[in-house]
Amino acid sequence: QQKVQQSPESLSVPEGGMASFNCTSSDRNFQYFWWYRQHSGEGPKALMSIFSDGDKKEGRFTAHLNKASLHVSLHIRDSQPSDSALYFCAASEPDMGYKLTFGTGTSLLVDP
Amino acid sequence: NAGVIQTPRHKVTGKGQEATLWCEPISGHSAVFWYRQTIVQGLEFLTYFRNQAPIDDSGMPKERFSAQMPNQSHSTLKIQSTQPQDSAVYLCASSSGTGNAEQFFGPGTRLTVL
């Protein structure tokens, strides 16, 4: 069973629009959540991490965590064609050395 | 800062041959992680080192796969008797090793087993 479920599988938004991604964990040992982005031919690159309930905003990116439901989301406002990539949520726990357990990923296409 | 360096970027092997993948972590980083990425399984943890010591290899297939970190500047992932199902992108990441530090990924090595 996948410990980190991610949706949707793919997403298409117009340039300037809002892109939203969702992630739910089935393991309450996870305490830290990350969002990573991967462009074709490159390794994943961290966008932001969140571990407290509520919202965290960094520029055009806003992450939200609900610890009770183990649900985390990412929203990108004013999406740009350069945002087209694979987006992964990842979870980690201190007792497991912070190794990352990744979700299945969402493919984002921003139409110019 | 050159980031995490992985070599080779692409490797093609025949079934039954050995493949060795190399990773140079970011200077000063004490934690090195290996992950594998496939279309079917997604991104999976394989193993990680802290201060060159192996800490967790729970994601490594028990046979044919081994990883080492002989010094702080490089780690290797070796696959013996490669099989077609080993075809994947192998990713190395490093972090400062303190708490929930960001993991910086290399570009990966695409392994194709014919």
HADDOCK unambig.tbl for C-alpha pairs under 7 A between the chains (distance, minus, plus):
assign (segid A and resid 41 and name CA) (segid B and resid 107 and name CA) 6.99 0.50 0.50
assign (segid A and resid 42 and name CA) (segid B and resid 107 and name CA) 4.67 0.50 0.50
assign (segid A and resid 43 and name CA) (segid B and resid 105 and name CA) 5.41 0.50 0.50
assign (segid A and resid 43 and name CA) (segid B and resid 106 and name CA) 5.46 0.50 0.50
assign (segid A and resid 43 and name CA) (segid B and resid 107 and name CA) 4.36 0.50 0.50
assign (segid A and resid 43 and name CA) (segid B and resid 108 and name CA) 6.15 0.50 0.50
assign (segid A and resid 44 and name CA) (segid B and resid 105 and name CA) 6.01 0.50 0.50
assign (segid A and resid 45 and name CA) (segid B and resid 104 and name CA) 6.72 0.50 0.50
assign (segid A and resid 45 and name CA) (segid B and resid 105 and name CA) 6.68 0.50 0.50
assign (segid A and resid 98 and name CA) (segid B and resid 100 and name CA) 6.18 0.50 0.50
assign (segid A and resid 100 and name CA) (segid B and resid 45 and name CA) 6.90 0.50 0.50
assign (segid A and resid 101 and name CA) (segid B and resid 45 and name CA) 6.97 0.50 0.50
assign (segid A and resid 102 and name CA) (segid B and resid 43 and name CA) 6.02 0.50 0.50
assign (segid A and resid 104 and name CA) (segid B and resid 42 and name CA) 5.91 0.50 0.50
